[in-house]
Amino acid sequence: MLAMVFVVATLKPQWLIGVPRSATGIALQQAPAGVTGPRPAGSLSEAARLASPAVVSINTSQKRPTRGKGSPWHRFFNGPNDEGQQDGLGSGVIVSPEGYILTNHHVIEGADEIEVVLLDGRKSPAKVIGVDPDTDLALLQIQMEKLPSIVLGNLDTLQVGDVVLAIGNPFGVGQTVTSGIVSALGRNHLGINTFENFIQTDAAINPGNSGGALVDVNGHLIGINTAIYSRSGGNMGIGFAIPVSTAKSIMDSLLKDGKVTRGWLGLEPAELSQESAEAFGIPKQAQTGQWPQGVLVAGVLQNGPAAKAGVKPGDVITQVASHPIGNVSELLSQVALLPPGQIAQVQVLRGQQVLQLMVTPDARPLRRGPHPR
């Protein structure tokens, strides 16, 4: 019987019903059409399926060259196509069925035209609702029917080591999903934005991903991809995303006022180190023998709010509106929350004296020009 089967399979394979064969006559096993087994354990396909339709590509054109080339803080723009025209490429996230899209400010900065391309191929010009250069966020809107929108996630339970997906349009090849983990939370002091509180991830992020979505395993938005640290211009496993909580707060302000209003004191802060403390003659605390906790005032703007309140260079700011201050990032964040025109208390250490100064903050001036790189 085996000999007969061998002869038939060799000379007349078509006689053997139900055994699919390739063009070369090799027997193949083919799964029935439309039948799929359970997804492999750990598959992130469902998260990608839920989030991907709301992630868009953003094409811009402008008549000036790209700035800031050569910085290791690589933002995701393509270079100029010719001397007079620059085409930019980025990503964005639809956060509302009304067509509101969150992206990065540097993606659309200076653009003369903005075009949004959906995953299903539809295209639409976009209107800028507002921008916030200090956090590198922008809010756009398109007018279309039946728009998908992403679900905003909750950062309360997000932890280092959690699996995340980065979704965007790197290098213009089309929408791409990469995976990684949360590498760190609350990253700051990077010199990328004025206000920093980044989620760090090792999910592959490349030029074109900027403004795209960082999502959790449920497909919920947890961040807006913003920058990578790279010496080559490509992914090195160190990427940064603006937390969704920050993005939502900025979006609410832009929807309400078209801008973000923050408090401003008009002073130059500096981290308090042993060297700076000795240079300004700041003594150690008598009770502990340690240097004080706070932020050094390195300079004060003439006739600014801080100067009018009596703040002087060499002072150490220890509290703003009863909130303890431990570093420059905390100082900027607390001052930004102060309502302009309303008196607030600032506690400073001057020598061995603790002073309570009453400051009336102004509105923080809008920053002009390119982002710090």
matplotlib code that plots the C-alpha trace (Angstrom):
import matplotlib.pyplot as plt

x = [0.0, 2.8, 4.5, 1.2, 0.7, 4.2, 3.8, 0.5, 1.8, 4.7, 3.0, -0.6, -0.8, -4.1, -5.7, -5.0, -8.0, -7.7, -3.9, -3.0, 0.2, 2.4, 3.4, 6.4, 4.2, 5.2, 2.4, 1.2, -1.1, -3.4, -5.6, -9.3, -10.3, -11.8, -10.7, -8.3, -7.3, -6.9, -4.4, -1.0, -0.5, 0.9, -0.4, -1.0, -3.1, -6.3, -4.7, -3.3, -6.7, -8.5, -6.0, -4.7, -7.7, -7.5, -3.8, -3.3, -0.4, 0.2, 1.8, 2.8, 4.5, 6.3, 8.7, 11.6, 14.3, 14.4, 16.1, 18.2, 19.9, 22.6, 21.1, 20.9, 17.4, 16.0, 12.6, 10.8, 10.9, 12.0, 14.5, 13.7, 12.9, 14.2, 15.6, 12.3, 9.9, 10.0, 7.6, 7.2, 6.0, 4.5, 1.6, -1.4, -4.1, -7.9, -9.2, -12.8, -15.4, -15.7, -12.3, -10.0, -6.4, -3.5, 0.0, 3.3, 3.8, 7.0, 5.2, 3.1, 5.2, 5.5, 3.4, 1.6, -0.6, -1.5, -3.1, -4.3, -4.4, -6.5, -5.7, -8.6, -7.1, -9.3, -7.6, -8.6, -7.0, -6.6, -7.2, -5.0, -7.1, -4.1, -0.6, 1.5, 5.2, 6.2, 4.9, 5.3, 1.6, -0.8, -4.5, -5.9, -9.4, -10.7, -14.2, -15.2, -18.0, -17.7, -14.3, -12.7, -11.4, -9.1, -9.9, -7.9, -6.0, -5.5, -2.0, -2.7, -1.8, 1.0, 4.2, 7.8, 7.9, 4.4, 4.1, 3.2, 2.8, 4.0, 1.9, 2.8, 4.0, 7.9, 9.7, 6.4, 6.3, 2.8, 1.3, 3.5, 3.1, 6.1, 6.2, 8.3, 8.0, 7.7, 11.4, 10.9, 8.2, 8.5, 11.6, 12.7, 15.8, 16.3, 16.3, 13.6, 10.7, 10.2, 7.8, 8.9, 7.3, 8.0, 7.1, 10.3, 10.0, 12.1, 9.4, 11.0, 10.2, 11.6, 11.2, 7.6, 6.3, 6.3, 2.8, 1.7, 0.2, 1.7, -0.9, -1.3, -2.2, -5.9, -5.4, -5.9, -3.9, -1.3, 1.1, 1.9, 5.3, 7.5, 11.3, 14.0, 17.6, 19.7, 23.2, 22.4, 18.9, 17.3, 15.9, 18.3, 15.7, 15.3, 12.0, 9.9, 6.1, 4.0, 1.6, -2.0, -2.9, -0.8, -2.1, -5.7, -5.1, -3.4, -6.2, -8.9, -7.1, -6.7, -10.3, -11.4, -9.1, -7.0, -3.9, -2.5, -2.1, 0.5, 2.0, 5.4, 7.7, 10.5, 13.5, 16.3, 16.3, 19.2, 19.6, 21.1, 24.5, 27.3, 29.3, 26.5, 25.7, 29.3, 29.5, 26.4, 27.5, 24.5, 25.2, 24.3, 21.3, 22.2, 19.8, 20.9, 24.3, 23.0, 22.5, 18.9, 16.4, 15.1, 16.0, 18.6, 17.6, 20.5, 19.0, 15.9, 14.4, 14.3, 10.7, 9.4, 7.0, 9.7, 11.8, 8.8, 8.1, 11.7, 13.2, 17.0, 19.8, 21.2, 17.8, 16.7, 13.0, 11.7, 8.0, 5.5, 1.9, 2.7, 4.0, 7.6, 10.1, 13.0, 14.3, 13.8, 11.2, 9.0, 9.4, 8.4, 5.4, 4.2, 4.7, 2.9, -0.2, -0.4, -3.2, -1.8, -2.8, -3.6, -1.2, 0.6, 3.1, 6.6, 8.9, 12.6, 15.7, 18.1, 21.1, 19.7, 16.5, 13.2, 11.1, 7.5, 7.2, 3.9, 4.2, 1.7, 2.6, 2.2, 1.1, 4.0, 5.1, 4.6, 7.8, 8.9, 11.3, 12.4, 12.1, 15.2, 17.1]
y = [0.0, 2.4, 1.6, 2.3, 5.6, 6.6, 5.8, 7.6, 10.6, 10.9, 10.2, 11.3, 13.6, 15.1, 11.7, 12.3, 14.3, 16.7, 17.0, 20.5, 20.7, 23.5, 24.1, 21.8, 19.0, 19.3, 18.4, 21.4, 21.8, 24.8, 26.2, 26.5, 30.0, 32.2, 30.0, 31.6, 30.2, 32.2, 35.0, 34.0, 34.8, 38.3, 39.5, 43.3, 43.1, 44.2, 47.3, 48.2, 47.6, 49.9, 52.7, 52.8, 54.3, 57.4, 58.0, 60.2, 61.4, 65.2, 66.7, 70.3, 72.8, 76.0, 78.4, 78.3, 75.8, 73.4, 74.6, 72.9, 70.2, 68.3, 68.3, 64.9, 65.8, 64.8, 66.1, 64.4, 66.5, 65.6, 67.9, 70.5, 69.3, 72.4, 75.8, 77.6, 74.9, 72.5, 69.6, 68.4, 65.0, 64.1, 62.3, 63.2, 61.7, 62.3, 62.7, 63.6, 62.7, 66.5, 66.3, 67.6, 66.4, 66.6, 66.8, 68.5, 72.2, 71.6, 69.5, 72.4, 75.3, 77.9, 75.7, 77.5, 74.4, 71.5, 68.3, 65.4, 61.9, 59.2, 55.5, 54.8, 57.2, 60.2, 63.6, 67.0, 70.4, 71.2, 74.4, 75.3, 75.9, 76.8, 76.0, 75.8, 76.0, 75.6, 72.0, 71.5, 70.7, 71.9, 71.4, 71.1, 70.4, 68.8, 68.7, 65.2, 62.7, 59.4, 60.2, 57.6, 58.8, 57.3, 56.6, 58.7, 56.5, 56.8, 57.4, 56.6, 53.0, 53.4, 51.9, 51.4, 48.1, 48.3, 47.4, 50.2, 50.7, 53.7, 54.4, 56.9, 57.3, 57.0, 58.2, 58.4, 54.6, 54.4, 53.8, 51.7, 50.1, 49.3, 48.0, 48.5, 49.3, 52.3, 53.0, 55.8, 58.3, 62.0, 62.7, 66.3, 68.5, 67.4, 70.8, 69.8, 71.9, 74.6, 72.3, 68.7, 65.6, 63.0, 59.3, 57.5, 54.4, 52.1, 51.5, 52.3, 55.9, 57.5, 60.7, 61.0, 59.5, 62.9, 63.8, 60.2, 58.0, 56.1, 53.7, 51.0, 47.3, 48.4, 50.7, 53.8, 56.9, 57.6, 60.0, 62.1, 61.0, 64.1, 63.4, 60.8, 61.0, 60.2, 60.9, 59.4, 60.8, 57.3, 55.3, 54.4, 53.1, 56.4, 58.1, 60.6, 61.2, 64.0, 62.4, 62.4, 64.3, 67.2, 67.0, 67.1, 70.1, 72.0, 71.0, 72.3, 75.7, 75.9, 75.1, 77.7, 80.6, 79.7, 79.9, 78.7, 81.4, 80.8, 82.8, 84.4, 86.1, 87.4, 85.7, 83.4, 80.2, 77.8, 74.5, 74.9, 73.1, 73.3, 75.4, 77.9, 78.1, 79.0, 81.4, 83.3, 83.0, 80.9, 79.3, 75.8, 75.4, 75.6, 72.9, 70.2, 71.4, 70.7, 73.1, 74.4, 72.8, 75.1, 77.0, 79.7, 83.0, 83.7, 86.9, 89.1, 91.0, 94.7, 95.9, 92.4, 90.9, 89.3, 92.4, 94.5, 92.0, 92.3, 89.1, 89.5, 87.5, 85.0, 84.3, 80.7, 80.1, 77.3, 77.7, 79.0, 79.4, 77.0, 74.3, 73.2, 73.8, 71.4, 72.0, 74.3, 72.1, 72.3, 76.0, 76.5, 74.2, 76.0, 79.5, 78.5, 77.6, 81.0, 83.1, 86.3, 89.4, 87.6, 88.0, 84.9, 84.2, 83.2, 82.0, 82.8, 82.1, 85.1, 84.2, 82.8, 84.8, 83.3, 85.9, 85.7, 87.9, 88.8, 88.6, 89.6, 87.4, 88.5, 86.3, 84.4, 85.9, 83.7, 82.2, 83.1, 81.3, 77.7, 75.2, 74.8, 71.9]
z = [0.0, 0.8, -2.5, -4.3, -2.5, -3.4, -7.0, -7.3, -5.4, -7.7, -11.1, -10.5, -7.4, -8.5, -7.7, -4.0, -2.9, 0.1, 0.1, -1.1, -3.1, -4.2, -7.9, -7.3, -6.0, -2.3, 0.1, 2.1, 5.1, 4.8, 7.6, 6.5, 5.3, 7.9, 10.8, 13.3, 16.6, 19.8, 19.8, 21.2, 24.9, 25.2, 21.9, 21.8, 18.6, 20.4, 21.9, 18.4, 16.8, 19.2, 19.1, 15.6, 13.8, 15.9, 15.1, 12.1, 9.9, 9.7, 6.6, 6.7, 4.4, 5.2, 3.5, 6.0, 6.8, 9.7, 12.8, 15.4, 13.3, 15.1, 18.5, 20.3, 21.3, 18.0, 17.0, 14.2, 11.1, 7.6, 6.0, 3.3, -0.2, -1.8, -0.9, -0.7, 0.5, 3.5, 3.9, 7.5, 8.7, 12.0, 13.7, 15.8, 17.9, 17.5, 21.0, 20.2, 17.6, 17.0, 15.2, 17.9, 17.4, 19.9, 18.4, 19.1, 18.6, 16.8, 14.2, 13.0, 14.1, 11.3, 8.9, 6.1, 5.3, 7.5, 6.1, 8.2, 6.8, 8.5, 8.6, 6.3, 3.7, 4.1, 4.1, 5.5, 6.0, 9.7, 11.7, 14.6, 17.8, 19.9, 20.8, 24.0, 23.2, 26.8, 26.8, 23.1, 22.6, 19.9, 19.4, 15.8, 14.5, 11.3, 9.9, 9.0, 9.7, 11.5, 13.0, 15.3, 18.7, 21.2, 24.9, 27.4, 29.9, 33.6, 34.8, 38.5, 38.0, 35.4, 36.7, 35.4, 33.5, 32.1, 28.5, 26.1, 22.3, 20.3, 17.2, 14.4, 10.9, 11.0, 7.9, 6.1, 5.5, 6.9, 10.3, 12.4, 15.9, 18.1, 21.6, 24.7, 28.4, 30.6, 31.4, 33.8, 35.0, 35.8, 33.7, 33.8, 33.7, 30.0, 28.5, 25.9, 27.1, 29.7, 31.7, 31.7, 33.3, 30.7, 30.4, 29.2, 27.0, 25.0, 22.4, 19.0, 18.0, 14.9, 12.8, 11.9, 15.2, 16.9, 18.1, 17.9, 20.6, 23.4, 24.6, 27.3, 26.8, 26.7, 23.8, 26.0, 25.4, 28.1, 26.3, 23.3, 21.8, 21.7, 21.5, 21.5, 22.6, 19.6, 18.3, 15.0, 14.3, 14.7, 17.6, 20.4, 22.9, 24.8, 23.9, 25.8, 25.8, 27.4, 29.9, 28.9, 32.1, 31.1, 27.5, 28.7, 30.9, 28.1, 25.7, 28.1, 28.4, 24.6, 24.0, 26.6, 25.9, 22.8, 25.0, 28.3, 31.0, 33.7, 36.6, 36.2, 38.7, 36.6, 38.2, 37.1, 39.2, 39.7, 41.4, 44.9, 45.1, 47.5, 45.1, 44.4, 48.1, 48.9, 46.0, 47.3, 50.9, 51.9, 55.3, 56.4, 58.6, 62.3, 63.3, 60.8, 59.6, 56.0, 53.1, 52.9, 50.6, 47.9, 44.7, 44.4, 42.9, 40.5, 39.1, 39.3, 36.5, 37.2, 37.9, 37.6, 40.1, 42.2, 42.3, 43.4, 46.2, 47.5, 46.2, 45.8, 44.1, 46.6, 48.2, 48.5, 47.6, 49.9, 49.5, 46.9, 48.2, 51.1, 48.7, 49.5, 46.7, 46.2, 42.7, 39.7, 38.1, 41.2, 41.3, 37.7, 38.1, 41.3, 39.9, 36.7, 38.8, 40.4, 39.0, 37.4, 39.4, 42.6, 45.6, 46.6, 49.5, 48.7, 51.5, 51.0, 53.1, 53.2, 55.3, 58.5, 58.1, 56.9, 55.1, 53.9, 50.8, 49.1, 45.3, 42.7, 39.6, 36.1, 33.2, 31.8, 28.5, 25.5, 24.3, 20.8, 18.5, 18.3, 21.1, 23.4, 22.1]

ax = plt.figure().add_subplot(projection="3d")
ax.plot(x, y, z, "-o")
ax.set_aspect("equal")
plt.show()
